[in-house]
Structures are given as structure tokens and as C-alpha cells.
Amino acid sequence: MAGSAKSFLADAGYGEQELDANSALMELDKGLRSGKLGEQCEAVVRFPRLFQKYPFPILINSAFLKLADVFRVGNNFLRLCVLKVTQQSEKHLEKILNVDEFVKRVFSVIHSNDPVARAITLRMLGSMASIIPERKNAHHSIRQSLDSHDNVEVEAAIFAAANFSAQSKDFAAGICNKISEMIQGLATPVDLKLKLIPILQHMHHDASLASSSRQLLQQLVTSYPSTKMVIVTLHTFTLLAASSLVDIPKQIQLLLQYLKNDPRKAVKRLAIQDLKLLANKTPHTWSRENIQALCESALHTPYDSLKLGMLSVLSTLSGTIAIKQYFSNAPGTAATTARSFDLVKLAQECCYHNNRGIAAHGVRILTNISASCQEKDLLPLEQDAVFGLESLLVLCSQDDSPGAQATLKITLTCMVKLVKCRPHLSQSVVESLLTQLHSAQDAARILMCHCLAAIAMQLPVLADGMLGDLMDLYKLIGRSTTDKKQELLVSLATVIFVSSQKALSSEIKTVIKQQLENASNGWTAYRIARQASRMGNHDMARELYQSLLTQVASEHFYFWLNSLKEFSHAEQCLTGLQEDNYSSALSCIAEALKSYHKGIASLTAASTPLNPLSFQCGFVKLRIDLLQAFSQLICTCNSLKTSPPPAIATTIAMTSGNDLQRCGRISNQACMKHSMEEFRNLATRYGDLYQSSFDADSATLRNVELQQQSCLLISHAIEALILDPESASFQEYSSNGTAHVESEYERRMMSVFNHVLEEVESLNRKYAPVSYLASNTCLCNAVIALLKVPLSFQRYFFQKLQSTSIKLALSPSPRNPAEPIAVQNNQQLALKVEGVVQHGSKPGLFRKIQSVCLNVSSVLQSKSGQDYKIPIDNMTNEMEQRVEPHNDYFSTQFLLNFVILGTHNITVESSVIDSNGIVWKTGPKTTIFVKSLEDPYSQQVRLQQQQGQPPSQQQQQRTAYSRF
């Protein structure tokens, strides 16, 4: 994780020193001015990295103008280099501020006598189409060049025409007839027609244009029946329909017609490829008749390659809404069993096909039908799916070829999906996996272990009786010498951790450690320890982290491992908790807190500027505060036992109308109220941690959510049992069932939540008002029950798979950050906020940014001059705007008033909104200072008034017209 972040942030190295934006640009400019062609080319090709490192308009504008100059005066090779840079940096083009100047310099080359120079210019214009879609001179040049006698120039004009057609409705409408004439003209060579036809896919800007293009394509399909022409025309037809949307059902019918009637395999393959595209894009437009026609073609084709393609389309459709339409819209559905459908017959026939790919698609279709159509009685289909999956598992697990592994992945994915929606099938699926695990190839064993772990995370299907087989296999792998050995040790250890629901026995720990000592490297041991921490086996994790401390090369890694060891030890201390033994509970929590404090010190030492470990530190600090709050609550309950309320406490409470009097002394009341507020505060902080974790995976976020719910549960229990039993409501805390439980940790936590709620509710109903003794016992047992569930340190604690950050730039901005910007108090400050969204290697893996929310606020730091009565509205600035990033860039402006003289602190904070509309407080927060100065005229008038002089005539005229 640290390595990827480091490489990402230091991406512009190329061996030279770190430079600021201006110095880097000047360095490249020096190369552009060089007299040597090699140095000029080298400078040009380094521009994309510069844009990546400094992606703000002011630099990009300057850089592109310099490149345009090189394009204007350089030779064709330099022009080609500039063209490649422009195409690589397409998302930065809209940041060019002087578009007219940039286009003017590039466009001047279009008048060259060299056709190659003109061709490169046309390609350059085509690459810039997104920023100059309506430039008439560019449109005219493209139309002219289409009539050129030079093939290179014509091909460049076709490229430019395609790009402009995609961006400009006017150009598309104007060029359509020209393209049509060229395609139908007898003088146009066939290879040129093949290049012209794809331009028609962009004619989707309005219905009439799309319709005329469709008619032309229809004529071409019938007029030119050669294989190449039919393939290009049909594919363009499909892309045009997919963009214009209205003609998709017609296009599906046309493709099915060619698939059925055209004897050429190349055309059939193209039809299948386009049907797959439409199945992915618009599955809801597929009618029952379409699916039926595809099934019939698949049943009757003698070619396995075509059958594989058709089944691929059907398996895509079977995972969408189309499958429900297929079964529900059938005439006489009530009398028709599921097995009588052609799709089901086809899938059953293919399940045992000698081609692995066909068999895989067959079982996937059966699995998707079983998962989607749960309201139907599909018991026979479920059995067919299980048998098909088991036969494929046996076949593919013995073969380590890439094709077999790909098929095995599909099979195992179907197994997990089937078990998730049909839990009663889990036992037979798991048994077949365990049986096959012993005889499988090592590559297959790794995938099967992942599948077993995924199933066991959802359902507790791996019984303790199965551990013996797993341990024997672990010993066997430890003695083997294959190249997959390290990966296998990790995968199998994960399955063992998942299957042993309680603490690991000493025998299992001994076997794992023995094999690691004999056969593994440090990285394998770390990965196994990490999995142990995720599954709550903290004793095992602590021993492994301890063994790794002396094997790392940097002190940051040492402190990281040391902190993990301390956290594991702290959680291990909490496993010895027992109900009704509150003194030992307090000592266990104290021991855990001691280790946690040592761990947080190490964790802080492990953080670096590039890898600040902010989530880890936040999560652990909250855990420490939660343990302290639990300890304080048990102490408060114990103090109530040692100094119970008087016998007449309930009567006093009823007489005074203050229920808190039932707690006895004022100190007890205050402690209970303080505890409740503390738990609510912790819940709020867990909510803030959740909101700041935009890049976290769903399991980590669910873990944070469970910690938050445990805080709310205890605060609710205190309120319901002690502070305010009458108004406490149980509706909002009621369980939603365990339908969406994704892990054993979540299952156990939800079980504790439900148990505690039932206890609190039953006490409230049976013994109203609840005695202090019963309420204290209930609260302490609730705390112990929550702490007895071993904490799970989820993936985001160790590994960051998605990385998203926002970089802000404010203008005007001072040269020195501490120096304020001067503004006169009768003027408004136009604050421009620009931002760039930066991604890691897997952008949008868990969630994507829909828009960015910018919040600007100002606070008066220090006043200067006299106090005046100023309207409250003018004293503060509080504004919010939402902007949608385009190509990861956004900008907006705020108008701010600074009527009060003095220094103001402006804070700009950004948060992101994902595609589901959820707000994430990702930051960053940027601050600048503004000094509000009195305007000279007001200052002069005020001074004259202080001296008792009336304003002069000239000044009186100025006051009348000053606003203009």
C-alpha cells in the first residue's frame, strides 16, 4: 500500500530532482528551444507526465501554447510527437484557456503544400474536437480533405470527421450526405468505403439523422453482400442503435436473422459479438421471442465455437431482468413446468458438454435461473445446477491449463451465488469442494480455498469435524515443493480460521506455526497473521507478528508490526471475560487498554507523510475510548451497588416528578447521564470515521457501522433502564433480521444486539419501574457480551485497494501562505476554487465520485479600527456549491463580502458525493487569510468628520456617483 502510494505521488521523477511547476515547465521549454532534434522530441514526449503531476489550467495552458508553436514551426516528426502528446492528454484539453490562440497556431499548418503535414494537422484537429466542436474553418478543411487525391490525407480526414461527428450535431448533419455519396459512389475504392462506413455510428444526435443513416446502412447491407462489407455495416448498425436507443429491438431481430440465415461463420461471429454488446447494454429490450430464437439457433448449430458464443449471450441475459420476462411472459405459464422451456433444455444439454466453456455457460444459466426465479418451484433445476457444477469442478481441478482455470473460476463463482440464494444446498456443495481439494492441482486448490472461505463467511457450514482433513492437507502442502506453495499456505490458513468459529486450539496453532517455520517466507507469515486478525483469531496473530518483528528492513515497518502485535494482545485480553464477574472484567479491560496505548504510540511512529495511516489511527483511538467508556460504565454500576438508593427513592421520584431520583445520589445520576452522552458522542465519532472512509471496502464500512450501533445500543439501554424508561422507544432499534449478514463477526454482533434489546425490553415490561440491581446487571452483562465478540480488523486497516484524493487550488492566493490578501471593504472578493480528482491504480473500484461539494466559510480573526453597527448578514460568509468533475477537473467561483475591517480566515472544505447520493467527508481543507482595508475615500471622509470639516463639493459629487 505504501509502495503504491509512493510511486503514485512521485510519478514525475524520470530521474531528475523534484521541481515546482514553473521550474519543470522552464526545463522542458529549454529542451524545446534546443537546436538538436533529439532533445526537442525528448522534451515534447515528457509533457504528459508534467500534466499528470501539475494538472491545473495555468500550467496546462502555457504548455499547450508552447507545443502549438513547436507544431507550427517544426518538422513532421515533431508534429507527430505533439499529436501523440495531445491524444494522450485528451482529458486536459478543456483546461486550455486561450483556445483561439492554440487553434490558430495549429491550423496554420493546414495550408501547407505537404500532404503529410496537412494529414497530421487534420488528426490534430480531430483529437481537439471536444474543445472546438463548432469551428467552421475546421469543418470546411475536413470536407475539402475528403476529396484529396492523397490517401494519407483522406484517412486523416476520415479520422477527424468521425471525431467531429461524435461532438457536433451540425457537422454530423452536414457531412452525412457527403459520406453517403462517397460510400455509394463507384469511384470510391472498397477499402476506403470500409473506413467511411463507421462514421455513421455517430449520426445519433436527432431522430431524423439516425433514421436516414439507418436507411443508408440497410441499403448497404443488401447492395454489398461481401463478407467484409456486411461485417463493418452490421457492426456500425449496432453501435448506431445502441447510441440512439429507439431501434435496439429492430437491431436485435436483424442480428438474429443474420445469425440464423447467413451461412458465413465470420458474419455469424460478428452477429453474436454484437448481440453480446446489446445484452450487456440493454437487457430489458430483449423480448421472450428474441431469447427463444437465440435458444433455437444454439440448439441446432453444429459448430461448438458458435454455440459457445450464443451461450455466452444467453448467460449474460440470464443474470438480468430478461430472464424474468422470459419465464413470466410465456403463454400458459401455470401449466408449463420450468424444464419444458428451451433455455432450460439447452442449459441442461450443455452442462456435460465436452467443451469446458460451453459447460461453464450451461451451469451459469442454470444457477442464474435458480437465483432469479425464486418464486417458482425449481427443485429439479437446483439439483441439475449442483450436479453440473460438481462435474465441472472434478474436470477442471485436475487440469492446470489457463483455460481450465478460467472455467473453474466461473464454476466456483456460481457455487457461491447458488449457496447464497439457496442455503439448503450449502452442505453438499461444501462437501464436494472438500473432497476434491485433496486431489486437485495447486492452482485449482487456491481458487477452491477462496470459494470455501467465501461460502463459510456467509453461512456457518464448515463444522469442526472438517478441520482434521484441512489440517492434514496443510501438513501435506507444507512438505511439498511447488511454486504455488506460499499462496496455498495463506489460502488454506484462511479457510481454517473461518471454519474454527471459536478460538483456535493449541494443536492447530502448533501445526500452522510449524509449517510456517519450515516452509514460508516472512511475507506469507504476515499475510496469514493479517487473515487471523480479520477473523478474530488474535492469539495466533499476536504470535506471528511477534515472530516477524526482527525480519523487517525499516523502522516504520517495525513500528507497524509492533502496533499490530499490541492490538492483537489487547483483544486477546478481552477473550477471558465472563458474565457476572465484573471485577475481572475491569482488570481485563485495563490490561487491554494498556496494550492499546502502547500500540497507538507505535502506530503513530509507523506513519509517514506519504502514508499517514489516518484511518488506522482513528479506528484505534475510537476503540480505546470505547473500552474506557465500557470500563467507566461498569464502575458506575458497581458504585450503585455499594451505595444503593434509599428504599423510598421510587416514592421520591414519583413525588418530585424527576425519574433520576430513583438512581439515588446526585453523583450516580450525573455519572449515568454522562455515560449515556459519552456513548452517543462515540457513536457520532464512528459516524464521522465512516464518512471520511470513501475508499474503504464494504466489509470495513460495515464493521465501523457495527461499532457505532454498539455505542447507540448501550446509550439506549441506559436511557431505557435508568434515566427515562417511559419515553424510550424500541421501534427504531428493532432488528431487520439477518438476511444481509456477510460475515461471522457481523452474525455474532447482531445476535448480541438482539439479545440485549430483548433483555432490556423484557425488564421494562415485567418490572416497571426496573430495580437498580436488575438494570445494573443487565447493563454490565451487555458490555461483557459485546466485548466477548472478538474484534475483526478488516481489509482497509491493512490494505487500500482504491485511492482517491482531491487537490485544490485557490486564486487569488498569496505568495507566502501566512501573508493575507488585501481587499477593500466596499468590494467583493471573487474566490476561484479549482480542483483535480486524483486516483490510484483502480479508480472507482468500490464507489465513484458523482459531484464535489465545496463549502466556503470565513471567520473574523482580528478587528482593526473602530466598531460600527453592521448588519449580522455582513459579518460572516457561509456558502456551498456542488460541482460535477469533468475528466477529473472542476472549478467554480464564490463572491465574498468583507465589510468589517480586519483579518479574516477563509476556509474552503471539499467533500464528495458518490453515485448513490451519499456524502463523504474526504477533505481536503484549505485556508487563506484576507485583510479587509477601508477604502481611501471613506477613510478621508471619516477623518474630515473627526476634524469637524464639512466635505468639499467635489467629494459630495463623488459620493453621489461613487457607485457608478
PyMOL commands that set and color helices and strands:
alter all, ss='L'
color gray80, all
select helices_A, chain A and resi 2-9+21-32+37-45+47-53+57-73+76-88+90-95+99-111+115-127+136-145+151-167+169-184+190-202+207-223+227-244+248-261+265-281+283-285+288-300+304-318+322-328+333-335+338-340+342-350+356-372+379-397+402-421+423-437+442-458+464-479+485-499+506-519+522-535+538-551+555-576+582-606+614-642+649-656+659-663+666-691+698-723+744-766+772-788+795-798+872-874+936-947+953-961
alter helices_A, ss='H'
color red, helices_A
select strands_A, chain A and resi 804-811+821-824+828-839+849-863+877-883+889-897+902-914+919-920+925-933
alter strands_A, ss='S'
color yellow, strands_A
deselect
rebuild
show_as cartoon
